[in-house]
C-alpha cells in the first residue's frame, strides 16, 4: 500500500460504521488520518485505538452541515500535518419514509448532510489541492444513487446528487482524482433514525444480507492506493446475495 503510506487523509462520519472502519484501515496502511464527527467521545476512543497500534491519528469534532466547521476541520489537519492529500466525504443520514408521510424536517436533514456536507468537504480542500496540482476526493454515495425504491425517494435523490456532482467535479479537474464509492446494504447505524415503523422493518429485512463496514473501507483503500496517474472513478460494492 505504498500509495497510502504517509498520506494525510480526512474522514468525516468517522465515529462509527464505514467512516470508522476506513480510518482504522488507512491508519494500519500508514496514512495519517484526521477523523471528524459530532460524537467526540467516540472519536477520542478511535484515535486512542489507532495510536495504541502504532498508527497516526487526530480527531476534531465537526458537523458537516456547517461550512465553517468543515473548513476548521480541514485547517486543523493542515496545522497538524501540513497538507490534505485525501478527503473521504462519508457522513450521511437515511431516515427513510414514504413521501406521503410528509416528513419535511427529515428531507431537509438529508439534503443538509448528504449533499451540503459533501459540497462543504470539497470546498474545504479543493483550493489547496488545485494549488498543489494533486489530491483526491472520495465521496461516499450509495447503491441508492443508481436505483430508486419506495420510501427512499428523497434519500435516492440526495445520493444521485452526490454521484452527479462527483462526475462533474472529475471532468472539471484533470489534476485531481475523484472517486465515488457506492455501497449496497451495509450493517451500520445508518437508518437508526428511521421514524416510520414499516420502513424500519423493511430495512431490517434487507440487512439479512449485508456487508460489514470493512468491505467498504477496502474499496476506499483500493482507490487511494492506485498510482497518481490512475483514477478509480467509481466502485459499487454489493453483498453477493443482495437483489438490489
N, C-alpha and C positions, 0 to 999 in steps of 0.2 A: 504493500500500500504506500509506495513512495510518493504517489500523487497526493496523499493526505497528510503525511508527516509534516509537522510544524505549520500547517495552515491554520489561520485564525478563523474559526467558524462560529457564527452566531446561530443560535437555535431558539426560536420562540415556541411557546407552548410546551416548555421542557419539564414541567412539574409532574407529568405522567405520560403514559401511552407512547405514541410514536416519537414525540419530542424527547422524552427521557431516554428511550432506547437508542435513538440516534446519537444523542450526546454521549452516552456511555460507549457506544461502539466506536465513534470517531475518536474519542479520547484514548481508547485502547490502541487505536491505529496511529497515534502520535499527534493528532490535532490538538490545538489549543482552543478549547471550547468555552464559549461565553453563553450561559443559559439564561433565559428570561421567561417569566410567567408572573401571574399575580400572587401565587401561593409561595411566599418567601420561605416558609419552613421546609417545604419540600425541595426547593432549590438548594437550600443550605445543606440538606442531607445528601442530595445528589453530588454536590461539589465535594463534600467530605468523603463520599464513597469513591469518587474518581481519584481524588488526591491520595487516598489510602492505597490505591492500586498503582500509584506511580504516575498517574496522568496529570494533566494541567487543565484546570477549570476555574472559572469565576462566575459569579451569579449577580444578576441585578433584577429587581422587581420591575415588571413592565406590563402595562395594559396596552395591547396593540391598537385599541380604538382611539388612543391619544397620540397624535403626531409628535407632540413634544416628548412624551415618554419613550417612544420608539427612537427618536433622534438621540435622546440621552443614553439609551441602551447601546446604540452604535458608537457614540462618543466614548462611553465607558470602556468598550472593547479597544478602541484606538488608544486611549490613555494607558490601558494595561499592556497592550501588545504591539502598538504602533500602527496597526492597519486592520482592515477587514478583508479577508480573502473570499469568504463564502458566507451567505446568509441562507438559512433554511427557514422559510416562512411557513410555519407549521400550525400556528394557532387556528383553532376552528371550533364552531359550535353547530349542533344539529338538533334543535328542538322541532322535530317533525310533527306535522298535523295537517289535516285537510285544509285547503284554502277556505272552505266554508266555515271553519271554526273561527275565522277572523282573529287570529292571534297576532295582531299587528305589532305588538311590542316584540314578539319573537321574530317576526320578519325583520324588523329593524335591527335587532341584535345580530342576526345572521349577516345582514348587509354590512354592519359595522365591523364585525370580527373577520368574517370570511373574505370580504372584498377590501374594505378600507385597511384592514390590518396588513394585507399583502401590499397594497399600494404604499402604505407608510413605510413598510420594511424596505421596499425598493428605493423610495425617496431618501431614506437614511444612509444608503450605501452606494447608490449609483454614481453620484458625482465623484467620489473618491476613486471608484473603480474606473470610471472613464478617464480621469486624470492620469491614472497609472497605466491604463491600457490593458487591464486584465481583471478578472474576478469572475465569480459565479453566483448566480441567483437560483435557488432551488425553491420552487413553490409547490406546496402540497395541496393538490386538488382532491379528486375523488373519482371513483367509477361513476359517481353521480354527475360528473362533467360530460359523460358520454351516453347516458341513458336517463330517462325520466320515469319516475314511479309515482303512483298515487301517494299522497301525504308528504311527498318530498319536492313539490313543485318549486318552492322558494329556495330550499337548500340546493337543489339541482341548478337553479338559475345562478346562485352565487358561485358554485363550483365551475359551471361553464364559463362564467365571467373570469375566473382565475385562469382557466385554460386559454381563453381567447386573449386575455391580457398578456399572458406569458408568451404566446406565439407572436404577438405584435412586438413585444419587447425584444424577443430574439431577432426578429427581422430588422429592427432598427439599430441593433448593436452587435455588429460582427466581431467586436473585440471582447465581448462579454459572453460567457457561457450561461445559457438559460435552460433550466431543466424543470419539467413538470412531472411530479410523481402522483399517480392516480391510484390510491389503494382501493381494493374491494372491501369486503366486510372484514373488520379487524376488531379483536376483543380489546376495547379500550373504554374509557369513561365517556367517550363521545356518545351523545344520546341520553345520558343520565338525566338531562334536563327536559326530556320529553314530558309534557303535561297531559297529552291526550292518551288515555288508557289503552285504547285499541291499537294505536300506533306503537306504544311501548311494547305491547305483547307481540306485535309483528316483528319488531326488531329483535326480540328475544329468540323468535323462531329463526330469523336469518342468521343469527350468531351461533347456531348449532354447527355451522360450517364457517369458521372464522380463522383468519390468520392471527398470529401473535405480532405485537409491535416490532419485534426483532426482524421480521421479514421485510418490513418497510424500511427499517434502518439499513438493512443490507442493500436495498435498492438505492438509497441515498448515497451510501458509501461507494457503490459501484460507479455512480455518475461522477462523484467528486474525484475518484481515483484515476480517471482517464487522463491521458496526456493533454496538454493545453490546446492542442490542435484537434482534439476530439470532443464534440459536444453531444452528449446524450440528451436529445430533445424531450423525450417523454418515456416514462416507464409506467405501464399498467400492471398492477400486481393483484391477482385474484386468488382466493382459495381454489384448489383444484376441483373441489366438489361443488363450487358455487355455480348456480344457474345464471347469476346476474353478470 
